[in-house]
Amino acid sequence: MGAGTKYTTASFGSLIIEQPKSTTKVSEATGFGNYPFFTSGEAVLQHLSPLTNGESIYMATGGQANVKYFDGEAAYSTDTWVVKAKEPIDSKLLYYHILSLLSKIDYQFFQGSGLKHLQKKDFKRHEITFPTDPKEQERIVVILSDIDKAIAETEALIAKYELVKKGLMHDLLTNGIDENGNIRSPQTHVYKDSPLGPIPQEWTLIKLDNLITHIADCPHSTPNYLDSGVLVARTSSIKNGEYLIAESSYVSEEEYQSRIARLQPLPGDVIFTREAPIGEAFVIPEHMRICLGQRVTVIRTKKDLLNPYFFVYCNYSSYMKSYYENIVGGTTVAHLNVKDIKKLSIKLPTIKEQNQIVGIMFGIDTYLFDLKSELNKLNSFKTGLLHDLLNHDKEQR
């Protein structure tokens, strides 16, 4: 914004027209219909009849701060405060101002013991500073709307390729790839019966015990977690075949040495969760030094028989998930011990075919990783833009 841009300051209450309070609870939304139904949470449901029309801002009044913007006919729940902006501020600019304030709103204006509620009277007194020129307001809205569009498009691509991955993984782990690089099918290839259903003629059904060189359970003691040191694998840090760095925990060098007494986890080994939840797994990458927390196991495969990445993908297959769900049987305390893990049945292609399957899955995983990295960058960029575009004036005053 130019140095000559003029600003004005007004209370939130003076910039809005409140819409009628809804009498429809979230549980009463029809779940179908032509109108979006806004709630105090992230979910946007569907409803048969609208309550408002045009540019509206939907704010949560219970739980924690949340805001959405929609231009059109819509319905909303009893715990959603709906307002429309009035001159001299653009509706979407006011929405972006609220969005930039969510943390402050949550901390300062949500109060109460138990479920906190938005103190509307207090928030209406909150002052907002914005450009007086409508064209300047429009320019800010266009910039922020463009980044919103890029975020939405990236999220849609991620959702699309997550579905592609799910379908492809099912096909590859059920049918595999023939010598011509085509996915098999019972209509075009020979299958044979197995205790887990038909499998390709070229495959075998084999116990995991015959495919590994080492397996070791975690020490049955709670680690003394630190803020830095050597990484620890915990059930909370393993999800969908990945180790989540954001969920990292650490132990001292001394404790690390004591926790690898049974077997030192090495790059290429699989770390597997045997309880709460069962069956999450990842392959230790190069240069990662890690030990076992609680309820996890380290598995070292015979690389000439079982590609460790193929084993990890198997853990997310429909037949393995069904097996784990049967073990859980409705209880949250079900677990596998080492003896149980060794008895796991694997639908096993040749190592050559395993490597081909892993290569295909790596390709889609890499693309998804790049998309998610791009989404993180876009969200960070948006956060910066919200600050720069909506607070620039205060820094110049």
MOPEZI-V724376 format. One line per field, one symbol per residue. burial: I if it has 16 or more other ideal C-beta (glycine too) atoms within 10 Angstrom, else O. A space follows every 50 residues. Layout:
burial = ???
This chain:
burial = OOOOOOIOOOOIOOIIOOIOOIOIOIOOIOOOOOIIIIIIOOOOIOIOOI IIOOIIIIIIIIOOIIIIIIOOOIIIIOIIIIIIIOOOIIIIIIIIIIII IIOOIIOOIIOOOOOIIIIOOOIIOIOIOIIOIOOIIOOIIOOIOOIIOO IOOIOOOIOOIOOOIOOIIOOIIIIIIOOOOOIIOOOOOOIOOOOOOOII OIIOOOOIOOIIOOIIIIIOOOIOOOOOIIIIIIIOIIOOIOIOOOOOII IOOOIIOOIIOOIIIOOOIIIIIIIOIIIIIIIIOOOOOIIIIIIIIIII IOOOIIIIIIIIIIIIIOIIOOIIOOOIOOOOOIOIOOOOIIOIIIIIIO OOIIOIIIOIIOOOIOOIOOIOOOIOOIOOOIOOIIOOIIOIIOOOO
